[in-house]
Amino acid sequence: MKNTTLLRLTGAGLLLLASGLVYADPCKLALESNDQMQFSVRELVVPNECGEVEVTLRHSGKMSARAMGHDWVLAKDSDVSAIVNAGLAAGPAHGYLPERDKRIIAATPIVGGGESATVKFATSQLQAGSRYVFFCTSPGHATVMRGRFLVGVTHVAQAGNSN
Ligand SMILES: [Cu+2]
C-alpha cells in the first residue's frame, strides 16, 4: 500500500514538472513584424537539445499582406540572395517564395496586420559550422528584415561576445 501511494505522488510531481517545461519550451520561438518593415529581433537562438524548432511570426501592424506582408524564411547566409531573387520571380501568387526550393530550411506563409503564422522544422537540417539567417522575402524587405539564427549558443557566450 505504501509503495502505491509513493508511486502516485511521484507521478503527479513528474506531471507538474512536465507541464512547467512545456510552458517555457526553449524550442518554441516567437517574433513580431510590423508596418515599419521590421522584425522585433535581430537574433534567434535555440538550444542544442531541440530536435524540432517551432517559430511563430506575428504581424503586429495594421497594413494588409499585399501592402506590407511579411514571412519568416530560414536559410544559409550564402543562399539568401538567390532565394530572394527566386521569390521575386515566383511573385505574389506564390507568396514570394520559390516552390520546393531545397535551399529553404523553413518558411512561414506571408502574414498581414493582425495575422500570425507558425512553422516547424527539424534541426537535423542544420549543419555545424554554417551560418544561418532568417529573412523576409517580400520585395525589398530582406535588406533590412533579416537576422541571425544560432543553435546552441549559451547566454554566457553571447554576453562575452560583442558582435
Ligand atoms: Cu517583410
Backbone and ligand atoms as CSV (ligand in chain L), in Angstrom:
chain,resi,resn,atom,element,x,y,z
A,1,MET,N,N,0.825,-1.210,0.000
A,1,MET,CA,C,0.000,0.000,0.000
A,1,MET,C,C,0.861,1.262,0.000
A,2,LYS,N,N,1.867,1.281,0.840
A,2,LYS,CA,C,2.743,2.455,0.940
A,2,LYS,C,C,3.449,2.734,-0.395
A,3,ASN,N,N,3.878,1.656,-0.987
A,3,ASN,CA,C,4.582,1.792,-2.275
A,3,ASN,C,C,3.686,2.396,-3.350
A,4,THR,N,N,2.437,2.006,-3.368
A,4,THR,CA,C,1.493,2.502,-4.355
A,4,THR,C,C,1.309,4.017,-4.198
A,5,THR,N,N,1.134,4.478,-2.959
A,5,THR,CA,C,0.944,5.906,-2.685
A,5,THR,C,C,2.152,6.717,-3.159
A,6,LEU,N,N,3.312,6.195,-2.849
A,6,LEU,CA,C,4.548,6.882,-3.224
A,6,LEU,C,C,4.638,7.028,-4.743
A,7,LEU,N,N,4.305,5.964,-5.433
A,7,LEU,CA,C,4.354,5.995,-6.900
A,7,LEU,C,C,3.392,7.041,-7.471
A,8,ARG,N,N,2.221,7.109,-6.868
A,8,ARG,CA,C,1.220,8.066,-7.345
A,8,ARG,C,C,1.708,9.503,-7.156
A,9,LEU,N,N,2.314,9.740,-6.004
A,9,LEU,CA,C,2.819,11.089,-5.722
A,9,LEU,C,C,3.920,11.471,-6.708
A,10,THR,N,N,4.798,10.511,-6.949
A,10,THR,CA,C,5.888,10.763,-7.881
A,10,THR,C,C,5.340,11.069,-9.273
A,11,GLY,N,N,4.317,10.322,-9.631
A,11,GLY,CA,C,3.697,10.543,-10.937
A,11,GLY,C,C,3.140,11.939,-11.063
A,12,ALA,N,N,2.453,12.418,-10.027
A,12,ALA,CA,C,1.868,13.759,-10.056
A,12,ALA,C,C,2.969,14.810,-10.137
A,13,GLY,N,N,4.057,14.569,-9.406
A,13,GLY,CA,C,5.181,15.518,-9.433
A,13,GLY,C,C,5.787,15.621,-10.813
A,14,LEU,N,N,5.950,14.508,-11.455
A,14,LEU,CA,C,6.518,14.496,-12.804
A,14,LEU,C,C,5.599,15.214,-13.789
A,15,LEU,N,N,4.315,15.036,-13.593
A,15,LEU,CA,C,3.338,15.674,-14.467
A,15,LEU,C,C,3.439,17.197,-14.344
A,16,LEU,N,N,3.562,17.677,-13.103
A,16,LEU,CA,C,3.700,19.119,-12.865
A,16,LEU,C,C,4.979,19.641,-13.511
A,17,LEU,N,N,6.043,18.890,-13.330
A,17,LEU,CA,C,7.335,19.269,-13.894
A,17,LEU,C,C,7.234,19.342,-15.414
A,18,ALA,N,N,6.578,18.345,-15.994
A,18,ALA,CA,C,6.453,18.291,-17.447
A,18,ALA,C,C,5.656,19.480,-17.975
A,19,SER,N,N,4.561,19.835,-17.308
A,19,SER,CA,C,3.758,20.956,-17.792
A,19,SER,C,C,4.527,22.267,-17.653
A,20,GLY,N,N,5.353,22.363,-16.609
A,20,GLY,CA,C,6.179,23.561,-16.446
A,20,GLY,C,C,7.162,23.699,-17.587
A,21,LEU,N,N,7.727,22.591,-18.016
A,21,LEU,CA,C,8.694,22.598,-19.112
A,21,LEU,C,C,8.020,22.987,-20.422
A,22,VAL,N,N,6.818,22.517,-20.631
A,22,VAL,CA,C,6.091,22.844,-21.860
A,22,VAL,C,C,5.816,24.342,-21.912
A,23,TYR,N,N,5.481,24.907,-20.748
A,23,TYR,CA,C,5.172,26.335,-20.687
A,23,TYR,C,C,6.353,27.184,-21.147
A,24,ALA,N,N,7.562,26.811,-20.748
A,24,ALA,CA,C,8.739,27.605,-21.117
A,24,ALA,C,C,9.602,26.838,-22.107
A,25,ASP,N,N,9.000,26.284,-23.114
A,25,ASP,CA,C,9.729,25.474,-24.085
A,25,ASP,C,C,10.718,26.324,-24.886
A,26,PRO,N,N,12.013,26.114,-24.687
A,26,PRO,CA,C,13.013,26.922,-25.395
A,26,PRO,C,C,13.091,26.591,-26.891
A,27,CYS,N,N,12.413,25.519,-27.302
A,27,CYS,CA,C,12.423,25.142,-28.713
A,27,CYS,C,C,11.304,25.833,-29.493
A,28,LYS,N,N,10.501,26.611,-28.783
A,28,LYS,CA,C,9.433,27.368,-29.448
A,28,LYS,C,C,9.791,28.855,-29.399
A,29,LEU,N,N,10.006,29.420,-30.552
A,29,LEU,CA,C,10.412,30.819,-30.636
A,29,LEU,C,C,9.290,31.647,-31.234
A,30,ALA,N,N,9.259,32.917,-30.860
A,30,ALA,CA,C,8.250,33.817,-31.416
A,30,ALA,C,C,8.886,35.168,-31.691
A,31,LEU,N,N,8.453,35.791,-32.766
A,31,LEU,CA,C,8.914,37.139,-33.060
A,31,LEU,C,C,7.782,37.894,-33.749
A,32,GLU,N,N,7.944,39.210,-33.787
A,32,GLU,CA,C,6.913,40.037,-34.388
A,32,GLU,C,C,7.471,40.784,-35.587
A,33,SER,N,N,6.557,41.229,-36.425
A,33,SER,CA,C,6.904,42.101,-37.546
A,33,SER,C,C,5.872,43.227,-37.526
A,34,ASN,N,N,6.150,44.305,-38.271
A,34,ASN,CA,C,5.250,45.455,-38.143
A,34,ASN,C,C,5.085,46.219,-39.462
A,35,ASP,N,N,4.386,47.348,-39.386
A,35,ASP,CA,C,4.131,48.179,-40.566
A,35,ASP,C,C,5.368,48.986,-40.984
A,36,GLN,N,N,6.402,48.976,-40.147
A,36,GLN,CA,C,7.638,49.715,-40.458
A,36,GLN,C,C,8.691,48.798,-41.093
A,37,MET,N,N,8.251,47.657,-41.594
A,37,MET,CA,C,9.156,46.719,-42.271
A,37,MET,C,C,10.285,46.254,-41.348
A,38,GLN,N,N,9.910,45.820,-40.152
A,38,GLN,CA,C,10.911,45.381,-39.179
A,38,GLN,C,C,10.510,44.066,-38.519
A,39,PHE,N,N,11.535,43.263,-38.187
A,39,PHE,CA,C,11.343,42.147,-37.266
A,39,PHE,C,C,11.627,42.687,-35.866
A,40,SER,N,N,11.042,42.074,-34.839
A,40,SER,CA,C,11.245,42.551,-33.470
A,40,SER,C,C,12.590,42.121,-32.887
A,41,VAL,N,N,13.247,41.157,-33.513
A,41,VAL,CA,C,14.556,40.709,-33.016
A,41,VAL,C,C,15.561,40.619,-34.165
A,42,ARG,N,N,16.835,40.771,-33.835
A,42,ARG,CA,C,17.898,40.652,-34.821
A,42,ARG,C,C,18.589,39.292,-34.741
A,43,GLU,N,N,18.205,38.520,-33.720
A,43,GLU,CA,C,18.862,37.241,-33.494
A,43,GLU,C,C,17.905,36.282,-32.811
A,44,LEU,N,N,17.925,35.030,-33.267
A,44,LEU,CA,C,17.146,33.978,-32.606
A,44,LEU,C,C,18.115,32.875,-32.224
A,45,VAL,N,N,17.970,32.355,-31.011
A,45,VAL,CA,C,18.872,31.307,-30.532
A,45,VAL,C,C,18.054,30.123,-30.033
A,46,VAL,N,N,18.398,28.932,-30.497
A,46,VAL,CA,C,17.767,27.729,-29.954
A,46,VAL,C,C,18.828,26.846,-29.316
A,47,PRO,N,N,18.474,26.173,-28.214
A,47,PRO,CA,C,19.423,25.268,-27.559
A,47,PRO,C,C,19.748,24.067,-28.447
A,48,ASN,N,N,20.918,23.494,-28.230
A,48,ASN,CA,C,21.353,22.299,-28.946
A,48,ASN,C,C,20.373,21.146,-28.834
A,49,GLU,N,N,19.687,21.064,-27.684
A,49,GLU,CA,C,18.832,19.912,-27.388
A,49,GLU,C,C,17.593,19.836,-28.272
A,50,CYS,N,N,17.235,20.917,-28.949
A,50,CYS,CA,C,15.981,20.934,-29.706
A,50,CYS,C,C,16.092,20.084,-30.973
A,51,GLY,N,N,15.314,19.003,-31.015
A,51,GLY,CA,C,15.268,18.202,-32.226
A,51,GLY,C,C,14.392,18.867,-33.266
A,52,GLU,N,N,13.391,19.562,-32.754
A,52,GLU,CA,C,12.468,20.271,-33.627
A,52,GLU,C,C,12.271,21.680,-33.077
A,53,VAL,N,N,12.220,22.639,-33.983
A,53,VAL,CA,C,12.034,24.030,-33.580
A,53,VAL,C,C,10.726,24.534,-34.174
A,54,GLU,N,N,10.032,25.338,-33.383
A,54,GLU,CA,C,8.787,25.936,-33.853
A,54,GLU,C,C,8.956,27.459,-33.795
A,55,VAL,N,N,8.697,28.106,-34.904
A,55,VAL,CA,C,8.820,29.570,-34.947
A,55,VAL,C,C,7.469,30.168,-35.331
A,56,THR,N,N,7.034,31.129,-34.536
A,56,THR,CA,C,5.784,31.835,-34.824
A,56,THR,C,C,6.076,33.290,-35.144
A,57,LEU,N,N,5.597,33.712,-36.295
A,57,LEU,CA,C,5.747,35.110,-36.715
A,57,LEU,C,C,4.396,35.800,-36.603
A,58,ARG,N,N,4.378,36.912,-35.867
A,58,ARG,CA,C,3.143,37.671,-35.733
A,58,ARG,C,C,3.335,39.020,-36.409
A,59,HIS,N,N,2.305,39.507,-37.052
A,59,HIS,CA,C,2.352,40.840,-37.660
A,59,HIS,C,C,1.528,41.749,-36.761
A,60,SER,N,N,2.214,42.636,-36.047
A,60,SER,CA,C,1.526,43.480,-35.061
A,60,SER,C,C,1.011,44.781,-35.676
A,61,GLY,N,N,1.201,44.935,-36.996
A,61,GLY,CA,C,0.751,46.162,-37.643
A,61,GLY,C,C,-0.691,46.092,-38.098
A,62,LYS,N,N,-1.066,47.066,-38.932
A,62,LYS,CA,C,-2.441,47.144,-39.424
A,62,LYS,C,C,-2.531,46.988,-40.939
A,63,MET,N,N,-1.410,47.091,-41.608
A,63,MET,CA,C,-1.425,47.058,-43.070
A,63,MET,C,C,-1.685,45.650,-43.604
A,64,SER,N,N,-2.249,45.591,-44.815
A,64,SER,CA,C,-2.612,44.312,-45.403
A,64,SER,C,C,-1.372,43.524,-45.824
A,65,ALA,N,N,-1.580,42.247,-46.058
A,65,ALA,CA,C,-0.479,41.396,-46.518
A,65,ALA,C,C,0.028,41.871,-47.882
A,66,ARG,N,N,-0.853,42.429,-48.689
A,66,ARG,CA,C,-0.443,42.892,-50.020
A,66,ARG,C,C,0.449,44.127,-49.925
A,67,ALA,N,N,0.122,45.021,-49.000
A,67,ALA,CA,C,0.885,46.261,-48.872
A,67,ALA,C,C,2.146,46.102,-48.028
A,68,MET,N,N,2.060,45.317,-46.948
A,68,MET,CA,C,3.191,45.197,-46.012
A,68,MET,C,C,3.254,43.800,-45.422
A,69,GLY,N,N,3.132,42.793,-46.293
A,69,GLY,CA,C,3.163,41.411,-45.822
A,69,GLY,C,C,4.576,40.959,-45.489
A,70,HIS,N,N,4.682,40.071,-44.507
A,70,HIS,CA,C,5.982,39.529,-44.114
A,70,HIS,C,C,5.917,38.011,-43.978
A,71,ASP,N,N,7.025,37.370,-44.297
A,71,ASP,CA,C,7.160,35.954,-43.979
A,71,ASP,C,C,8.466,35.776,-43.205
A,72,TRP,N,N,8.653,34.571,-42.700
A,72,TRP,CA,C,9.881,34.252,-41.962
A,72,TRP,C,C,10.503,33.047,-42.662
A,73,VAL,N,N,11.672,33.270,-43.240
A,73,VAL,CA,C,12.325,32.234,-44.019
A,73,VAL,C,C,13.715,31.990,-43.437
A,74,LEU,N,N,14.084,30.712,-43.329
A,74,LEU,CA,C,15.392,30.356,-42.774
A,74,LEU,C,C,16.230,29.662,-43.844
A,75,ALA,N,N,17.471,30.129,-43.982
A,75,ALA,CA,C,18.375,29.530,-44.960
A,75,ALA,C,C,19.819,29.827,-44.572
A,76,LYS,N,N,20.728,29.196,-45.296
A,76,LYS,CA,C,22.143,29.516,-45.115
A,76,LYS,C,C,22.368,30.955,-45.561
A,77,ASP,N,N,23.235,31.641,-44.882
A,77,ASP,CA,C,23.589,33.020,-45.215
A,77,ASP,C,C,23.916,33.150,-46.712
A,78,SER,N,N,24.665,32.189,-47.216
A,78,SER,CA,C,25.130,32.249,-48.611
A,78,SER,C,C,24.007,32.009,-49.629
A,79,ASP,N,N,22.853,31.543,-49.187
A,79,ASP,CA,C,21.730,31.260,-50.102
A,79,ASP,C,C,20.672,32.376,-50.127
A,80,VAL,N,N,20.801,33.344,-49.231
A,80,VAL,CA,C,19.747,34.355,-49.078
A,80,VAL,C,C,19.444,35.105,-50.380
A,81,SER,N,N,20.469,35.654,-51.021
A,81,SER,CA,C,20.236,36.441,-52.237
A,81,SER,C,C,19.533,35.630,-53.320
A,82,ALA,N,N,19.982,34.412,-53.518
A,82,ALA,CA,C,19.387,33.559,-54.547
A,82,ALA,C,C,17.922,33.249,-54.235
A,83,ILE,N,N,17.625,33.019,-52.978
A,83,ILE,CA,C,16.241,32.717,-52.585
A,83,ILE,C,C,15.357,33.944,-52.756
A,84,VAL,N,N,15.868,35.110,-52.371
A,84,VAL,CA,C,15.098,36.352,-52.523
A,84,VAL,C,C,14.794,36.598,-53.999
A,85,ASN,N,N,15.777,36.413,-54.851
A,85,ASN,CA,C,15.567,36.604,-56.291
A,85,ASN,C,C,14.580,35.589,-56.865
A,86,ALA,N,N,14.714,34.347,-56.446
A,86,ALA,CA,C,13.774,33.314,-56.898
A,86,ALA,C,C,12.370,33.605,-56.382
A,87,GLY,N,N,12.280,34.184,-55.193
A,87,GLY,CA,C,10.992,34.561,-54.627
A,87,GLY,C,C,10.339,35.680,-55.429
A,88,LEU,N,N,11.134,36.635,-55.852
A,88,LEU,CA,C,10.622,37.721,-56.685
A,88,LEU,C,C,10.070,37.167,-57.989
A,89,ALA,N,N,10.803,36.223,-58.565
A,89,ALA,CA,C,10.364,35.596,-59.814
A,89,ALA,C,C,9.079,34.803,-59.597
A,90,ALA,N,N,8.946,34.161,-58.447
A,90,ALA,CA,C,7.732,33.392,-58.131
A,90,ALA,C,C,6.530,34.320,-57.988
A,91,GLY,N,N,6.770,35.522,-57.452
A,91,GLY,CA,C,5.725,36.545,-57.385
A,91,GLY,C,C,4.722,36.381,-56.265
A,92,PRO,N,N,3.788,37.320,-56.182
A,92,PRO,CA,C,2.807,37.335,-55.080
A,92,PRO,C,C,1.898,36.110,-55.051
A,93,ALA,N,N,1.624,35.513,-56.219
A,93,ALA,CA,C,0.747,34.337,-56.254
A,93,ALA,C,C,1.353,33.185,-55.451
A,94,HIS,N,N,2.673,33.165,-55.330
A,94,HIS,CA,C,3.347,32.110,-54.570
A,94,HIS,C,C,3.941,32.645,-53.267
A,95,GLY,N,N,3.444,33.796,-52.828
A,95,GLY,CA,C,3.921,34.353,-51.568
A,95,GLY,C,C,5.393,34.735,-51.614
A,96,TYR,N,N,5.869,35.092,-52.789
A,96,TYR,CA,C,7.284,35.464,-52.983
A,96,TYR,C,C,8.244,34.394,-52.486
A,97,LEU,N,N,7.841,33.136,-52.660
A,97,LEU,CA,C,8.712,32.018,-52.278
A,97,LEU,C,C,8.805,31.035,-53.431
A,98,PRO,N,N,10.012,30.667,-53.821
A,98,PRO,CA,C,10.144,29.642,-54.853
A,98,PRO,C,C,9.637,28.303,-54.320
A,99,GLU,N,N,8.916,27.559,-55.146
A,99,GLU,CA,C,8.362,26.287,-54.702
A,99,GLU,C,C,9.427,25.191,-54.658
A,100,ARG,N,N,9.307,24.357,-53.651
A,100,ARG,CA,C,10.196,23.198,-53.496
A,100,ARG,C,C,11.671,23.551,-53.672
A,101,ASP,N,N,12.065,24.662,-53.067
A,101,ASP,CA,C,13.462,25.097,-53.141
A,101,ASP,C,C,14.211,24.470,-51.966
A,102,LYS,N,N,15.166,23.598,-52.277
A,102,LYS,CA,C,15.856,22.858,-51.219
A,102,LYS,C,C,16.746,23.740,-50.347
A,103,ARG,N,N,17.012,24.950,-50.828
A,103,ARG,CA,C,17.844,25.856,-50.018
A,103,ARG,C,C,17.051,26.432,-48.851
A,104,ILE,N,N,15.729,26.388,-48.948
A,104,ILE,CA,C,14.881,26.909,-47.866
A,104,ILE,C,C,14.716,25.849,-46.785
A,105,ILE,N,N,15.184,26.158,-45.583
A,105,ILE,CA,C,15.094,25.206,-44.479
A,105,ILE,C,C,13.709,25.248,-43.854
A,106,ALA,N,N,13.177,26.452,-43.719
A,106,ALA,CA,C,11.832,26.619,-43.163
A,106,ALA,C,C,11.271,27.947,-43.638
A,107,ALA,N,N,9.951,28.006,-43.779
A,107,ALA,CA,C,9.314,29.254,-44.205
A,107,ALA,C,C,7.859,29.290,-43.773
A,108,THR,N,N,7.432,30.437,-43.270
A,108,THR,CA,C,6.009,30.631,-42.979
A,108,THR,C,C,5.385,31.245,-44.225
A,109,PRO,N,N,4.056,31.167,-44.341
A,109,PRO,CA,C,3.408,31.962,-45.386
A,109,PRO,C,C,3.487,33.440,-45.024
A,110,ILE,N,N,3.173,34.305,-45.955
A,110,ILE,CA,C,3.177,35.739,-45.694
A,110,ILE,C,C,1.962,36.123,-44.853
A,111,VAL,N,N,2.207,36.954,-43.832
A,111,VAL,CA,C,1.112,37.428,-42.977
A,111,VAL,C,C,0.965,38.945,-43.089
A,112,GLY,N,N,-0.279,39.401,-42.950
A,112,GLY,CA,C,-0.573,40.827,-42.905
A,112,GLY,C,C,-0.892,41.250,-41.482
A,113,GLY,N,N,-1.235,42.514,-41.303
A,113,GLY,CA,C,-1.518,43.054,-39.972
A,113,GLY,C,C,-2.510,42.215,-39.180
A,114,GLY,N,N,-2.175,41.892,-37.931
A,114,GLY,CA,C,-3.057,41.129,-37.049
A,114,GLY,C,C,-2.982,39.631,-37.240
A,115,GLU,N,N,-2.264,39.188,-38.252
A,115,GLU,CA,C,-2.188,37.742,-38.514
A,115,GLU,C,C,-0.894,37.159,-37.939
A,116,SER,N,N,-0.890,35.829,-37.810
A,116,SER,CA,C,0.343,35.156,-37.424
A,116,SER,C,C,0.423,33.809,-38.121
A,117,ALA,N,N,1.637,33.291,-38.205
A,117,ALA,CA,C,1.865,32.002,-38.864
A,117,ALA,C,C,2.995,31.284,-38.139
A,118,THR,N,N,2.904,29.961,-38.144
A,118,THR,CA,C,3.892,29.142,-37.434
A,118,THR,C,C,4.489,28.100,-38.369
A,119,VAL,N,N,5.767,27.859,-38.203
A,119,VAL,CA,C,6.425,26.807,-38.986
A,119,VAL,C,C,7.264,25.945,-38.040
A,120,LYS,N,N,7.293,24.642,-38.323
A,120,LYS,CA,C,8.111,23.703,-37.546
A,120,LYS,C,C,9.141,23.085,-38.468
A,121,PHE,N,N,10.319,22.849,-37.933
A,121,PHE,CA,C,11.336,22.179,-38.753
A,121,PHE,C,C,12.305,21.430,-37.854
A,122,ALA,N,N,12.961,20.439,-38.442
A,122,ALA,CA,C,13.912,19.610,-37.703
A,122,ALA,C,C,15.295,20.257,-37.735
A,123,THR,N,N,15.947,20.296,-36.587
A,123,THR,CA,C,17.280,20.904,-36.536
A,123,THR,C,C,18.331,20.017,-37.212
A,124,SER,N,N,17.961,18.790,-37.545
A,124,SER,CA,C,18.906,17.900,-38.234
A,124,SER,C,C,19.271,18.461,-39.616
A,125,GLN,N,N,18.457,19.405,-40.095
A,125,GLN,CA,C,18.761,20.027,-41.387
A,125,GLN,C,C,19.875,21.063,-41.283
A,126,LEU,N,N,20.209,21.451,-40.068
A,126,LEU,CA,C,21.226,22.483,-39.867
A,126,LEU,C,C,22.600,21.839,-39.706
A,127,GLN,N,N,23.569,22.379,-40.399
A,127,GLN,CA,C,24.916,21.828,-40.337
A,127,GLN,C,C,25.799,22.673,-39.424
A,128,ALA,N,N,26.595,21.968,-38.621
A,128,ALA,CA,C,27.518,22.669,-37.739
A,128,ALA,C,C,28.514,23.462,-38.579
A,129,GLY,N,N,28.806,24.664,-38.144
A,129,GLY,CA,C,29.795,25.478,-38.857
A,129,GLY,C,C,29.209,26.360,-39.938
A,130,SER,N,N,27.938,26.152,-40.317
A,130,SER,CA,C,27.303,27.008,-41.312
A,130,SER,C,C,26.618,28.184,-40.613
A,131,ARG,N,N,26.573,29.301,-41.332
A,131,ARG,CA,C,25.892,30.481,-40.778
A,131,ARG,C,C,24.476,30.518,-41.323
A,132,TYR,N,N,23.508,30.671,-40.425
A,132,TYR,CA,C,22.107,30.700,-40.836
A,132,TYR,C,C,21.474,32.060,-40.572
A,133,VAL,N,N,20.585,32.413,-41.492
A,133,VAL,CA,C,19.963,33.726,-41.434
A,133,VAL,C,C,18.460,33.560,-41.622
A,134,PHE,N,N,17.675,34.359,-40.895
A,134,PHE,CA,C,16.244,34.409,-41.181
A,134,PHE,C,C,15.951,35.754,-41.837
A,135,PHE,N,N,14.983,35.756,-42.734
A,135,PHE,CA,C,14.714,36.966,-43.506
A,135,PHE,C,C,13.289,36.914,-44.061
A,136,CYS,N,N,12.877,38.042,-44.660
A,136,CYS,CA,C,11.544,38.163,-45.250
A,136,CYS,C,C,11.714,38.286,-46.760
A,137,THR,N,N,10.892,37.551,-47.523
A,137,THR,CA,C,11.051,37.551,-48.982
A,137,THR,C,C,10.120,38.532,-49.705
A,138,SER,N,N,9.353,39.345,-48.958
A,138,SER,CA,C,8.558,40.377,-49.637
A,138,SER,C,C,9.527,41.306,-50.374
A,139,PRO,N,N,9.126,41.805,-51.549
A,139,PRO,CA,C,10.041,42.602,-52.373
A,139,PRO,C,C,10.694,43.762,-51.612
A,140,GLY,N,N,12.009,43.763,-51.599
A,140,GLY,CA,C,12.756,44.843,-50.969
A,140,GLY,C,C,12.929,44.733,-49.462
A,141,HIS,N,N,12.321,43.730,-48.842
A,141,HIS,CA,C,12.362,43.648,-47.381
A,141,HIS,C,C,13.633,43.013,-46.819
A,142,ALA,N,N,14.212,42.076,-47.543
A,142,ALA,CA,C,15.305,41.276,-46.979
A,142,ALA,C,C,16.549,42.090,-46.621
A,143,THR,N,N,16.689,43.266,-47.231
A,143,THR,CA,C,17.877,44.061,-46.902
A,143,THR,C,C,17.830,44.537,-45.448
A,144,VAL,N,N,16.616,44.829,-44.949
A,144,VAL,CA,C,16.508,45.247,-43.545
A,144,VAL,C,C,15.906,44.160,-42.660
A,145,MET,N,N,14.989,43.367,-43.236
A,145,MET,CA,C,14.346,42.327,-42.432
A,145,MET,C,C,15.155,41.042,-42.483
A,146,ARG,N,N,16.191,41.000,-41.667
A,146,ARG,CA,C,16.993,39.788,-41.573
A,146,ARG,C,C,17.721,39.745,-40.240
A,147,GLY,N,N,18.020,38.533,-39.794
A,147,GLY,CA,C,18.714,38.381,-38.518
A,147,GLY,C,C,19.448,37.056,-38.480
A,148,ARG,N,N,20.215,36.871,-37.436
A,148,ARG,CA,C,20.995,35.648,-37.311
A,148,ARG,C,C,20.211,34.577,-36.572
A,149,PHE,N,N,20.384,33.347,-37.034
A,149,PHE,CA,C,19.749,32.204,-36.379
A,149,PHE,C,C,20.858,31.304,-35.856
A,150,LEU,N,N,20.911,31.177,-34.530
A,150,LEU,CA,C,22.013,30.442,-33.918
A,150,LEU,C,C,21.515,29.223,-33.157
A,151,VAL,N,N,22.288,28.150,-33.215
A,151,VAL,CA,C,21.950,26.937,-32.475
A,151,VAL,C,C,23.012,26.685,-31.418
A,152,GLY,N,N,22.541,26.443,-30.202
A,152,GLY,CA,C,23.440,26.010,-29.143
A,152,GLY,C,C,24.355,27.064,-28.577
A,153,VAL,N,N,24.041,28.338,-28.755
A,153,VAL,CA,C,24.859,29.389,-28.163
A,153,VAL,C,C,24.284,29.738,-26.807
A,154,THR,N,N,25.100,29.635,-25.773
A,154,THR,CA,C,24.599,29.938,-24.433
A,154,THR,C,C,24.595,31.441,-24.196
A,155,HIS,N,N,23.843,31.864,-23.188
A,155,HIS,CA,C,23.775,33.296,-22.861
A,155,HIS,C,C,25.118,33.820,-22.386
A,156,VAL,N,N,25.876,32.942,-21.733
A,156,VAL,CA,C,27.203,33.336,-21.246
A,156,VAL,C,C,28.097,33.682,-22.436
A,157,ALA,N,N,28.059,32.848,-23.457
A,157,ALA,CA,C,28.891,33.076,-24.640
A,157,ALA,C,C,28.467,34.352,-25.342
A,158,GLN,N,N,27.162,34.625,-25.382
A,158,GLN,CA,C,26.663,35.838,-26.032
A,158,GLN,C,C,27.152,37.080,-25.319
A,159,ALA,N,N,27.100,37.025,-23.971
A,159,ALA,CA,C,27.494,38.189,-23.185
A,159,ALA,C,C,28.964,38.517,-23.384
A,160,GLY,N,N,29.762,37.463,-23.594
A,160,GLY,CA,C,31.196,37.671,-23.740
A,160,GLY,C,C,31.609,38.017,-25.164
A,161,ASN,N,N,30.643,38.027,-26.072
A,161,ASN,CA,C,30.965,38.284,-27.468
A,161,ASN,C,C,30.272,39.563,-27.923
A,162,SER,N,N,31.031,40.528,-28.353
A,162,SER,CA,C,30.445,41.843,-28.648
A,162,SER,C,C,29.794,41.943,-30.015
A,163,ASN,N,N,30.047,41.013,-30.923
A,163,ASN,CA,C,29.406,41.189,-32.233
A,163,ASN,C,C,28.014,40.587,-32.263
L,1,CU,CU,CU,8.718,41.793,-44.817
